[in-house]
Amino acid sequence: MERGQQTVIQLADPFGRGWNLLGPGNRRVSYVLSTHPSVLATIKVGFVVTGHITAVIAAPDLFGG
């Protein structure tokens, strides 16, 4: 998310000339996930577990089990 924010802000001034083409040139990146690594770790583990549970539920339908 932070890299995406940086990308959008940099697209507003692609040549570093002080432009603000897309409007977000005066905004700052919100480093919420970098300052709370435990929240990021919890989110990642939650997505991995959810993906595995979904795969186990979907496997019999996909492979005729």
C-alpha positions in Angstrom: 0.0 0.0 0.0 2.8 2.4 0.8 4.6 1.7 -2.5 1.3 2.4 -4.3 0.9 5.7 -2.5 4.5 6.6 -3.4 3.8 5.7 -7.1 0.7 7.9 -7.3 2.5 10.8 -5.7 5.5 10.5 -8.0 3.2 10.3 -11.1 1.9 13.7 -10.2 5.4 15.1 -10.8 7.2 12.6 -13.1 10.1 14.9 -13.9 10.6 16.6 -10.5 9.7 20.0 -11.8 7.1 20.9 -9.2 4.1 19.9 -11.2 1.0 18.5 -9.7 -0.7 16.8 -12.7 -3.0 14.4 -10.9 -3.6 16.4 -7.8 -1.9 14.3 -5.0 1.4 16.0 -5.3 1.1 17.8 -2.0 0.1 14.6 -0.1 2.3 12.5 2.1 2.6 8.7 2.2 0.8 7.1 5.2 3.2 4.6 6.7 0.6 2.8 8.9 1.8 -0.7 8.1 5.5 0.1 8.5 4.9 1.6 11.9 2.8 -1.4 13.0 4.6 -4.6 11.9 2.4 -6.8 14.1 -0.7 -5.7 12.3 0.9 -6.4 8.9 2.0 -9.8 10.1 -1.5 -10.6 11.4 -3.0 -9.5 8.1 -0.6 -11.7 6.1 -1.1 -14.8 8.2 -4.9 -14.3 8.0 -4.8 -14.1 4.2 -2.6 -17.2 4.0 -4.9 -19.2 6.4 -8.0 -18.0 4.5 -6.5 -19.0 1.2 -5.6 -22.5 2.4 -9.1 -23.0 3.9 -10.7 -21.8 0.6 -8.5 -24.2 -1.4 -9.4 -27.2 0.9 -13.1 -26.4 0.5 -12.8 -25.8 -3.3 -10.6 -28.8 -4.1 -13.3 -31.5 -4.1 -15.4 -29.5 -6.5 -12.5 -28.8 -8.9 -11.0 -32.3 -8.9 -14.1 -34.4 -8.5 -13.3 -35.7 -5.0 
